[in-house]
Amino acid sequence: MLKIPRFRLKTKLVLAITGMVFTLVVALSFVYISQLLHQRINESYANADFIAHEVLEGTRQALELDVSGTRVDLRNNAQVHDVIAQILQSDAPLNSLLQSVVGYNPEVYDVSIADAGDHALLHTDASLLGKTLPIRPSLQTLRTGSFFQQIATVYGAPRVYEVRLPIQRDGTPFGEIRVGLSTIFIKSELQPMLNRALLFSVIALFVSIGLAALLSSFALRPLEAIGRRLDAMTAEGETPPPESTSGTDEYGVVNTKIDRLGRQFRDVKEVFSALKENLDQIMGALQDGIVLFTRDARVVLVSASAERFTGKPRSEMLGSHVEQIFNDSTRLGQIVLYSFALQQDVPPREIETLDGRRMQMSLDFIEERGQPIGALLSMRDVESVRRIENELELSRRLAAIGRLTSGVAHEVKNPINSIVIHLEVLREKLLQLDPESRRHMDIITSEIHRLDRVVKTLVDFTRPVELALSELDLRRIAEEVFALAAPQARQQNVEISYVASTEPLVVRADSDLMKQALLNVVLNGIQAMPQGGKLIVSSARQNDLALIVVRDHGVGIPPEVRDKIFNLYFTTKKSGSGIGLAMTYRALQLHNGALEFDSEIDRGTTFRLLLPLAITARAEGTPADENSTRTE
């Protein structure tokens, strides 16, 4: 299919004005040339007709002789014909007339008198007397012919046209006068005039192009100024140049409207930029995958998490059609494409991805006044949802345990203090005790002190913590914990390797609390390898989070107890207190962080501690340190 090019307004104006002037010049040239040709051919025809009538008058005078007075049988046409031919050929005035016509009229090619059988009775060329004359086109056909026929006569090969006048004698036609006109003289006379007219047309064409360009530039100058102001108004961070708007013409009115529109546009642009920035932050922080489609199934909004579900970057999805993002090779793609084909909502449902993960998706078509205006696709990681639900449940249980233990500790501590006091009084009164009674008294004292330490631990765990927050590099905390845990690791034949991040991990946290939290996880990993092994500690940056990974190669955590390891006093160790991981979990919660883990039986456990980076660390990319690895 032929594609019609689109022209700029200036080009259109130049073409329009040029075409208009060119058409006018061609029309005037056509009228001028056609009138010139018509007038010249009419002059030639009038001249030839005048000559023919002169010859006709001379022929009449020559034939005034009464043939009946001669010895000619008037009933014999041949004899009459010969007598007339002899009379015409012998008539001196007539022959002189014919020769003078040819001699003094350059465009007259020849003059002849022919009989009814086209035989020459008299001819300016004596060699043609008595011979059959050729049939030539009549000058009348050229006179009444079209413009192109007349032009072809001027620029074509030379030709001879005739003007014919019939001759009668005694009311009976017996021949005709033929005046032959050559086009050579017409060509030599008209060609220079036509060439000048053609040159004038070409010059007029180029002049019209120049005038059209100048006129269009002058006419479009206000539009160009308006265009520059609109470009400056829409450009980022630019202000339109001031223009005088006091004029009352159309340009001044348009300038006034542009100024008003520019102010409104800048206000809307500022609001839109703020909304877009807030929306981008929201979309980047959303854990759910959100994809918003327009009426024609094109993507206009994508959350950062949607990349995990579709496998395509946000920049590639924006502006793409639904069929460019999803295909029939995945279950998600099949459902989405089928729903768009039928324009049917998809209620929340769980599906399995290609990598075996479970996800929850829903698709809702948005309507306004009964007309579809778009669609919203929501995708959610089922495992993440369950993990969040488990964490919320754990937080609720910890809070309930905290409230319970706080009350119990308060109620138990006073009786314990009373028992300790009365036990000391009883010990002083019973001065002489047998060894067996003293041993029982010592056991009671020891157990009461141990119970007192448990109560103190409960009070400390449930007491509100006042955080001493400061900006610190989490890598340094990890190094200090590494040094603290090294002696115990050597005792249990555990090798610790620490791989530090190549860039600072600046967080706003309580140094002592974070040190204790990380130390609990490290010691837990060392204790998980009673026969020795390797403990790997690493730190890195993950988007806007600081990440510390502690991985051991121990026995792993059994699946049936994995949802209980953060419960207070829960432990699988004979000498464990069940407080360490619960305190670590609580410490990360107080810092808006998270504690995650993965475990495989007989292959080990990996704990991940995540803390939000400080705002200064997110905004400014601090230079990277050299990668450091330590092994103990």
PABA-548978 format. One record per residue (C-alpha): x, y, z. Coordinates in steps of 0.05 Angstrom, whole numbers, plus 32768, in hexadecimal, padded with zeros to 4 digits. Layout:
BEGIN
XYZ ...
***
This chain:
BEGIN
800080008000 801B80447FEB 802C806F8028 801C80B8801E 805280E4803E 803D81198070 8058815F8063 806581988092 803781D4808F 806E81FF8070 807981CB8039 802F81C8802C 802A82148026 806682167FF7 804881DF7FCC 800382007FCD 801C82467FBA 804C82297F86 801581FE7F68 7FE682397F67 801882687F45 802E82317F15 7FE682217F03 7FD9826B7EF7 801782727ECC 800782347EA4 7FBF824B7E9A 7FD482917E83 800B82737E57 7FD882437E39 7FA7827B7E2B 7FDF82A77E0E 7FFD82717DE2 7FBA82567DCB 7FA2829C7DB8 7FE482AA7D96 7FDF826A7D6D 7F9682757D5D 7FA282BC7D47 7FDE82AA7D1B 7FBA82707CFA 7F7D829C7CEE 7FAA82D07CCD 7FC8829A7CA0 7F8382817C8F 7F6982C67C7F 7FA682D57C54 7F9E82937C2E 7F54829F7C25 7F6182E47C09 7F9382C87BD8 7F6282927BC3 7F2C82C77BB5 7F5E82F07B8C 7F7082B37B63 7F2582A47B5C 7F1982EA7B41 7F5382E37B0F 7F3882A07AF9 7EF482BD7AED 7F1182F57AC2 7F3982C27A9A 7EFD82967A8F 7ECF82CE7A78 7EDB82B57A31 7E9E82927A17 7EB4824C7A05 7E76824379DB 7E92827379A7 7ECC8245799B 7ECE82067973 7EC481DA79B0 7E8D81A879BA 7E6F81BF79FB 7E52817B7A05 7E99815F7A06 7EB2816A7A4C 7EF981577A3A 7EFD818C7A05 7EE081C07A34 7F1281AC7A69 7F4D81B37A3B 7F3681F77A23 7F2E82117A6A 7F7381F77A7E 7F9182177A41 7F6F82597A51 7F8782597A99 7FCE82467A87 7FD2827B7A52 7FB482B37A7B 7FEF82E07A8C 7FCE830A7AC4 7FB782CB7AE8 7FFC82AA7AE4 801D82EA7AFB 7FED82EC7B37 7FFE82A57B4B 804982B17B47 804582F47B6D 801D82D27BA4 8053829D7BAE 808B82D07BA8 807183037BDA 805082D57C0E 808582AA7C31 8052827C7C52 802F826C7C10 804D822B7BF7 802982287BB4 7FE8823C7B90 7FC282107B60 7F8182087B3A 7F6881C17B37 7F2F81A17B12 7EFC81727B31 7F2B81377B29 7F63815A7B50 7F8C81667B12 7FB481A77B0E 7F9681D67ADA 7FC5820D7AF1 7FFE820A7B24 803782367B3C 806381F97B30 805F81EE7AE4 807881A67AEC 803781937B0F 800881AB7AD6 7FD781747AC3 7FED81477AFD 7FC4812F7B37 7FCF815C7B74 7FDB813C7BB9 7FA481407BEE 7FB981707C25 7F97817F7C68 7F6C81BC7C6A 7F8481F87C92 7F3E81FC7CAE 7F4A81BB7CD6 7F8881DA7CF5 7F62821B7D02 7F2B81F77D29 7F5981C27D46 7F6F81BA7D8F 7FA781DF7DB2 7FD481A27DB1 7FC981997D66 7FDD81E17D5A 801B81D97D88 802F819A7D62 802B81C37D21 805C81F67D3E 808D81C47D5C 808181897D2D 809A817A7CE7 808A81AD7CB1 804881A17C8C 801F81C27C55 7FD681D47C60 7FA581EC7C2A 7F6D82207C25 7F3D820B7BEE 7F0A82357BC8 7EDA82147B95 7ED4822F7B4D 7E92822E7B27 7E82823E7ADE 7E3B82477AC8 7E2582317B0D 7E4A81EF7B07 7E8981E07B31 7EC381C97B06 7EFF81D37B36 7F1C81F67B72 7F5382267B85 7F87820A7BB6 7FB682367BDE 7FEC820E7C02 8008822A7C43 8049820F7C62 8051820B7CAE 809A821E7CA9 808A82687CAB 8059825E7CE4 808E82367D0B 80C4826B7D00 809482A17D16 807382807D51 80AB82557D6F 80D282917D8D 809282AB7DAC 808082687DC9 80C6825D7DE3 80C382A07E06 8080828D7E24 809D824B7E3C 80D9826E7E5A 80AB829F7E7C 808482647E9A 80C382437EB5 80DB82857ED3 809782907EF1 8099824A7F0F 80DB82577F33 80C5829C7F48 8085827E7F64 80AE824B7F8D 80D982827FAB 809D82AE7FB9 807882737FD8 80B382648006 80B882AC801C 806E82B48026 80688273804C 80A382858079 808582C98087 803F82AC8092 8059827480C0 808882A080E9 805482A98120 8046825E8120 809182508127 809482808162 8058825E8181 8079821A8175 80B982318198 8091824881D4 806A820781D6 80AC81DF81D2 80C98208820A 808A82008232 808B81B4822C 80D681AD8234 80EF81948278 810481CD82A6 80FC82058273 80D082438274 80B182608234 80D282A2821F 80A882DF822E 807E82F881F4 8057833881EC 800E832681F1 7FF2836C81EB 7FE2836481A1 7F9A835E818C 7FA78335814E 7FA182EA8149 7FEA82E0815D 7FE28308819D 7FA282E281B0 7FC5829F81A4 800182B681CF 7FD382C98208 7FB282858205 7FF582628202 800D82878240 7FCE82728265 7FD4822B824C 801E8229825F 800F823D82A7 7FD9820882AC 800781D5828B 804081E382BC 801181DC82F8 7FF6819A82DD 803C818282CD 805481908314 8019816B8332 802281328300 806D812C8310 805E8128835A 802880F4834F 805580CC8320 808E80CD8352 806180B6838A 80428081835D 808680678348 809B80618391 805B803C83A1 8063800F8364 80AB80018376 809A7FEF83BE 805F7FC283AF 806B7F7983BB 80317F66838D 80387F678342 80087F9B8325 7FFD7FA682DB 7FCA7FDA82C2 7FB17FD6827B 7F8D800A8250 7F4E7FFF8227 7F787FE481EC 7F9D7FB3821A 7FDE7FDB821E 80057FE1825F 800880258281 801D801382C8 804A7FDC82E3 80637FCE8329 80AB7FB88334 80957F74834F 80717F64830E 80B57F5582EE 80BC7F17831A 807A7EFA8300 807F7F0C82B6 80CA7F0682AC 80CC7F488286 80E97F8C829D 80B97FC582AC 80D67FF18274 80C67FBA8241 807F7FAF825B 806A7FF9825C 8044800A821C 80447FC18204 80057F9B81F0 7FEE7F62821C 80007F3081E5 80487F4A81E5 80507F3A822F 802A7EF98239 80277EBA820E 80087E75820F 80487E538229 80377E658272 7FF97E59829B 7FF77EA382AE 7FFB7EB78265 7FC37E878251 7F947EA28286 7FA37EEB8277 7F9C7EE5822B 7F5D7EBC8230 7F3E7EEE8260 7F4F7F298233 7F327F0481F7 7EF07EFB821D 7EF47F3C8245 7EE67F128284 7EFF7F1E82CB 7F2B7EEA82EC 7F1C7EE18337 7F587ED68365 7F767E918358 7FB77E6D8364 7FE27E54832B 80267E358325 805F7E588300 80937E3682D3 80C67E35830C 80957E11833A 80817E4D8365 80397E598378 801A7E9D8369 7FD67EBD8371 7FBB7EE68337 7F7B7F0C8327 7F657F3582EB 7F2F7F6B82F0 7F137F9282B4 7F037FDB82C6 7EC47FFB82AB 7EA9804182AC 7E5F804D829B 7E5C8007827E 7E988012824F 7EDA7FED825A 7F14801C8268 7F4B7FEC827D 7F5F7FB082A6 7F887FA382E6 7FB27F6482EE 7FC97F528335 7FFE7F1E8344 80157F078389 80487ED583A1 80227EA383CB 80607E8E83F1 806F7ED78403 80277EE1841A 802B7EA38445 806E7EB88461 80537EFD8472 80167EDD8493 80447EAF84BB 806E7EEB84D0 80307F1184E5 80177ED5850C 805B7ECE852C 805B7F17853F 80167F11855D 802C7ED48585 806C7EF6859C 80437F3285B2 80127F0585D7 804C7EDF85F7 806C7F21860A 802D7F3A862C 80247EF7864F 806C7EF18666 806E7F39867C 80337F2C86AB 804E7EE986C2 80937F0586CF 80767F3E86F7 804B7F0F8721 80847EDB872B 80BC7F0B873C 809E7F23877E 80937EDC879A 80D97EC98785 80F57F0487AA 80CD7EF187E8 80E47EA987E4 812D7EBF87DE 81267EEC881B 81047EB78846 81357E82882F 816F7EAD8847 814B7EB8888A 813F7E6E8890 81887E5F8881 819E7E8E88B9 816E7E6F88EB 81827E2888DC 81CA7E2F88F2 81D77DE688F7 81C07DBF88BA 81D27D7988A7 81F77D758864 81BB7D578841 818D7D918856 81C27DC48843 81C87DA487FD 817D7DAA87F3 81807DF3880B 81B77E0287D8 818F7DE087A0 81527E0A87B2 817C7E4A87B2 819C7E39876F 81597E2A874E 813A7E69876A 81747E92874D 816C7E6F870A 81227E7D870A 81327EC6871A 81617ECA86DD 81297EAD86B1 80F97EE186CB 812C7F1986BE 81347EFE8677 80E97F01866D 80E67F488688 811F7F5E865B 80FF7F3D861E 80BB7F5D8628 80D37FA18640 80CC7FD8860A 810F7FE585E8 8128802B85DF 8154802885A0 81948050859D 8191805C8552 81CD8073852A 81E6806B84E3 8218803284E0 8237800484AC 82197FBF84B4 825A7FA18499 827F7FB984D7 824A7F998505 82547F5884E0 82A07F5D84E9 82987F688534 82697F2D853A 829A7F048511 82D07F138545 82A27F038580 828D7EC08564 82D27EAA854D 82E97E8A8590 82AB7E5E8596 82B17E4C854C 82F87E348557 82E27E0A8593 82AE7DE68568 82DD7DE0852C 82B27E0F8502 82D17E3A84CB 82B07E7E84C2 82B97EA48480 829F7EEB8479 82957F0A8434 82887F55843B 82607F80840B 82877FAB83DA 825F7FE883EE 824C80058432 820B7FEC8451 81F78028847A 81BA801B84A6 819A804184DF 819980108519 81AB80028562 81F27FE8855F 81EF7FBC859E 81AB7F9F858C 81C07F8E8545 82027F71855C 81DD7F43858D 81A97F2F8558 81DF7F1C8525 82087EF9855B 81CC7ECD856E 81C57EB58525 82107EA8851E 82157E81855F 81D67E5B854B 81F97E47850A 82387E32852F 82107E07855F 81EC7DE68524 822F7DC68510 82467D9E854D 82777D768522 82957DB58503 828B7DD284BF 828A7E14849A 82607E5284AA 825A7E868472 82477ECE8484 823D7F01844C 82227F478445 82057F698407 81D57F9E83EF 81917F8983D5 816C7FC483B6 815E7FF283F1 816E7FBD8425 81AE7FA68448 81B47F5A8448 81DD7F2D8476 81DD7EE28466 81F37EAE8498 81F87E67847C 820C7E2984A2 82177DE1848B 81F67DC084C6 81BD7D8F84CF 81867DC084BA 81447DD084DA 810E7D9A84D7 80D07DB184AF 80A07DA484E9 80C27DD88516 80D47E0E84E4 80977E3984F5 80A97E37853F 80F37E4B853F 80E47E95854E 80B77E848589 80D17E9885CC 80F07E5F85F4 80E97E2E85BA 81297E0685AF 81407DC28596 81827DC585BB 818D7DA585FE 81B07DE3861A 818B7E1885F2 81617E4F8610 81337E5B85D5 813D7EA685DA 81747EB685A7 814C7EB28565 810F7ED18585 81397F0D859B 81597F128556 81147F128535 80FC7F478565 81397F72855A 81307F72850E 80E67F828517 80F97FBF8541 81257FD68507 80EF7FCB84D2 81187F9184B7 810B7F4784AA 81297F0484BB 81217ECB8488 813E7E858484 81427E488458 81567E038471 81657DBF8454 816D7D81847E 81B77D6B8483 81CC7DA48456 81C67DE08482 819F7E208490 81A47E668472 818C7EA3849A 81827EE68477 81807F2684A0 81647F62847A 81657FAB8492 814F7FEA846C 818A80158456 818F805B8471 817180928445 81B580B18437 81D0806F8420 8195806683F0 819A80AB83D2 81E580AE83CA 820F807683AC 824C807483D9 828C805B83B9 8298801083BE 82CC7FF283EC 82FA7FBB83D9 82DA7F7783E1 82F37F578421 82F07F0F8436 83047EF6847B 830B7EAE8492 83127E9584D9 
***
